[in-house]
């Protein structure tokens, strides 16, 4: 049995969820989203502002899909209602970020600037020049953009220069001793 799958998903009053065939359409204040659901394995019911996800057959493989699908539906509802947001900090001398239309220009101490194309559905704000806020409706896409940006300049453990998340902890290593 899936511990996550057993829990019902609460639907806020501002969000509408409609199941048509094997596609779950979700509408809310932040936008629209549709999820494809495997009807052969799962049975989904929407009633009284709650979504219940149950497997049709008691197999181990179905339990894996059961918990996963429940989490994906829950993440979509939270994204449509509240949205997801992550904050990045640039730490280092001369590290800067600027927005140029649909491109994020990063100066990270290289001989050239890095231009990152912002995907559709993602909103990037640059506060100051060393703080980047990435927000959007899709949790997976927000996480992917944050991971892509962190990949350009990973945090170096000795001087702690690089791009870090707001909640990320980096253990500072001690340098050479004489």
VENVEN-V540126 format. One record per pair of residues at least 12 apart in sequence whose C-alpha atoms are under 10 Angstrom apart, sorted by the first residue. I is the first residue (numbers start at 1). J is the second residue. D is the distance in whole Angstrom. If there is no record, write none. Layout:
I:J:D, I:J:D
//
This chain:
1:55:10, 1:58:8, 1:59:9, 1:60:8, 1:62:10, 1:63:6, 1:64:9, 1:66:9, 1:67:9, 2:54:10, 2:55:10, 2:60:10, 2:62:9, 2:63:6, 2:64:7, 2:65:9, 2:66:7, 2:67:6, 2:68:9, 3:63:10, 3:66:10, 3:67:8, 4:63:10, 4:66:8, 4:67:5, 4:68:8, 4:69:10, 4:70:7, 4:71:8, 5:52:8, 5:53:7, 5:54:7, 5:55:9, 5:63:8, 5:64:9, 5:65:9, 5:66:6, 5:67:4, 5:68:8, 5:69:8, 5:70:6, 5:71:8, 6:52:8, 6:53:7, 6:54:7, 6:55:10, 6:66:9, 6:67:8, 6:70:9, 7:51:9, 7:52:7, 7:53:8, 7:54:10, 7:67:9, 7:70:8, 8:45:10, 8:46:10, 8:49:10, 8:50:6, 8:51:6, 8:52:5, 8:53:7, 8:54:10, 8:70:9, 8:74:9, 9:46:9, 9:49:8, 9:50:5, 9:51:5, 9:52:7, 9:53:9, 9:70:8, 9:71:9, 9:73:8, 9:74:6, 9:77:9, 10:48:9, 10:49:6, 10:50:5, 10:51:7, 10:52:9, 10:74:8, 10:77:9, 10:78:10, 11:46:9, 11:47:10, 11:48:9, 11:49:5, 11:50:6, 11:51:7, 11:74:9, 11:77:7, 11:78:9, 11:81:9, 12:28:9, 12:49:7, 12:50:9, 12:77:8, 12:78:9, 12:81:8, 13:28:9, 13:49:7, 13:81:10, 14:27:8, 14:28:6, 14:29:7, 14:80:10, 14:81:7, 15:27:6, 15:28:4, 15:29:7, 15:30:10, 15:31:10, 15:32:10, 15:49:9, 15:77:8, 15:78:10, 15:80:8, 15:81:7, 16:28:6, 16:29:10, 16:32:10, 16:49:9, 16:77:9, 16:80:10, 17:33:10, 17:34:9, 17:46:8, 17:49:9, 17:50:10, 17:51:9, 17:77:9, 18:34:10, 18:45:10, 18:46:8, 19:34:10, 19:35:10, 19:36:10, 19:37:9, 19:44:8, 19:45:8, 19:46:8, 21:36:9, 21:37:9, 21:38:10, 21:39:8, 22:35:8, 22:36:6, 22:37:5, 22:38:6, 22:39:6, 22:40:9, 22:44:10, 23:35:6, 23:36:5, 23:37:6, 23:38:9, 23:39:9, 24:36:6, 24:37:7, 24:44:10, 24:73:9, 25:76:10, 26:73:9, 26:76:8, 26:77:7, 26:80:8, 26:81:10, 27:76:10, 27:77:9, 27:80:7, 27:81:9, 28:77:8, 28:78:10, 28:79:9, 28:80:5, 28:81:6, 28:82:9, 29:79:10, 29:80:7, 29:81:6, 29:82:8, 29:83:10, 30:78:10, 30:79:8, 30:80:5, 30:81:6, 30:82:7, 30:83:7, 30:136:9, 30:137:7, 31:79:9, 31:80:6, 31:81:8, 31:83:10, 31:121:10, 31:137:8, 32:76:9, 32:77:10, 32:79:10, 32:80:7, 32:137:9, 33:76:7, 33:77:9, 33:79:9, 33:80:7, 33:137:9, 33:138:9, 34:73:10, 34:76:9, 35:69:9, 35:72:8, 35:73:8, 35:76:8, 36:69:10, 36:73:10, 37:69:8, 37:73:9, 38:65:9, 38:66:10, 38:69:9, 39:55:9, 39:56:9, 40:55:9, 40:56:8, 40:57:9, 40:62:10, 41:54:9, 41:55:6, 41:56:6, 41:57:7, 41:58:10, 41:59:10, 41:61:9, 41:62:6, 41:63:9, 41:65:8, 41:66:8, 42:54:6, 42:55:4, 42:56:5, 42:57:8, 42:62:8, 42:63:9, 42:65:8, 42:66:7, 42:69:9, 42:70:10, 43:55:6, 43:56:6, 43:57:10, 43:66:9, 44:56:10, 44:70:10, 51:70:9, 51:73:9, 51:74:9, 52:70:8, 53:66:7, 53:67:9, 53:69:8, 53:70:6, 53:73:10, 54:66:7, 54:67:9, 54:70:9, 55:67:10, 72:139:9, 72:140:10, 75:137:9, 75:138:8, 75:139:7, 75:140:9, 76:137:8, 76:138:7, 76:139:8, 76:140:10, 77:137:9, 77:138:10, 78:137:8, 78:138:9, 78:139:9, 79:135:10, 79:136:7, 79:137:4, 79:138:6, 79:139:7, 80:136:9, 80:137:6, 80:138:8, 81:137:9, 82:136:9, 82:137:8, 83:135:7, 83:136:6, 83:137:5, 83:138:8, 83:139:8, 83:142:10, 84:122:10, 84:134:8, 84:135:5, 84:136:5, 84:137:6, 84:138:7, 84:139:6, 84:140:10, 84:141:10, 84:142:7, 84:143:9, 85:122:10, 85:123:9, 85:124:10, 85:133:7, 85:134:6, 85:135:4, 85:136:7, 85:137:9, 85:138:10, 85:139:9, 85:142:7, 85:143:9, 85:146:10, 86:124:10, 86:132:8, 86:133:6, 86:134:5, 86:135:6, 86:136:9, 86:142:8, 86:143:8, 86:145:10, 86:146:8, 86:165:7, 86:166:8, 86:167:9, 87:124:10, 87:125:10, 87:126:10, 87:127:10, 87:131:7, 87:132:6, 87:133:5, 87:134:6, 87:135:9, 87:146:9, 87:164:9, 87:165:6, 87:166:5, 87:167:9, 88:126:10, 88:130:8, 88:131:6, 88:132:5, 88:133:6, 88:134:8, 88:146:8, 88:149:9, 88:150:8, 88:163:7, 88:164:6, 88:165:5, 88:166:6, 88:167:9, 88:168:10, 89:127:10, 89:129:9, 89:130:6, 89:131:5, 89:132:6, 89:133:9, 89:150:10, 89:162:8, 89:163:6, 89:164:5, 89:165:6, 89:166:7, 90:106:10, 90:107:10, 90:108:8, 90:129:8, 90:130:5, 90:131:6, 90:132:8, 90:150:10, 90:153:9, 90:155:10, 90:161:8, 90:162:6, 90:163:5, 90:164:7, 90:165:9, 91:108:9, 91:130:7, 91:131:9, 91:153:10, 91:155:9, 91:159:10, 91:160:7, 91:161:5, 91:162:5, 91:163:6, 91:164:8, 92:108:8, 92:109:8, 92:130:9, 92:155:10, 92:159:9, 92:160:8, 92:161:5, 92:162:6, 92:163:9, 93:108:9, 93:109:8, 93:161:8, 93:162:10, 94:107:7, 94:108:7, 94:109:7, 94:129:10, 94:130:9, 95:107:5, 95:108:5, 95:109:6, 95:110:10, 95:129:8, 95:130:7, 95:161:9, 95:162:8, 95:163:9, 96:108:7, 96:109:9, 96:113:10, 96:126:10, 96:128:9, 96:129:5, 96:130:6, 96:131:9, 96:132:10, 97:113:10, 97:114:10, 97:115:10, 97:125:10, 97:126:7, 97:127:9, 97:128:9, 97:129:5, 97:130:6, 97:131:8, 97:132:8, 98:115:10, 98:125:9, 98:126:7, 98:127:9, 98:128:9, 98:129:7, 98:130:9, 98:132:9, 99:115:9, 99:116:10, 99:118:10, 99:124:8, 99:125:8, 99:126:7, 99:129:10, 99:132:10, 100:115:9, 100:116:10, 100:117:10, 101:117:9, 101:118:9, 102:115:10, 102:116:9, 102:117:6, 102:118:6, 102:119:8, 102:120:9, 102:123:9, 102:124:9, 103:115:6, 103:116:5, 103:117:5, 103:118:6, 103:119:9, 103:124:9, 104:116:5, 104:117:6, 104:118:7, 104:124:8, 104:125:9, 104:126:9, 104:132:10, 104:149:10, 105:117:9, 106:129:10, 106:130:10, 106:149:9, 106:152:9, 108:152:8, 108:153:7, 108:161:10, 108:162:8, 108:163:9, 109:153:9, 109:162:10, 110:153:10, 114:152:8, 116:145:10, 116:148:9, 116:149:8, 116:152:10, 117:145:10, 118:134:10, 118:145:8, 119:141:9, 119:142:10, 119:145:8, 120:136:10, 120:141:10, 121:135:9, 121:136:6, 121:137:7, 121:138:8, 121:141:8, 121:142:9, 122:134:7, 122:135:6, 122:136:5, 122:137:8, 122:138:8, 122:141:8, 122:142:7, 122:145:8, 123:135:5, 123:136:6, 123:137:9, 123:142:9, 124:136:9, 124:142:10, 124:145:10, 130:163:9, 131:163:10, 131:164:10, 131:165:10, 131:166:10, 132:146:10, 132:149:10, 132:163:10, 132:165:10, 133:146:9, 133:165:10, 133:166:10, 134:146:7, 146:163:10, 146:164:9, 146:165:8, 147:163:10, 147:164:10, 147:165:10, 149:163:8, 149:164:9, 150:162:8, 150:163:5, 150:164:7, 150:165:8, 151:163:8, 155:170:8, 156:170:9, 156:171:10, 156:172:9, 156:173:9, 157:170:7, 157:171:7, 157:172:5, 157:173:6, 157:174:9, 157:175:10, 158:170:10, 158:171:9, 158:172:6, 158:173:5, 158:174:7, 158:175:7, 159:172:7, 159:173:8, 159:174:9, 159:175:9, 160:172:7, 160:173:9
//
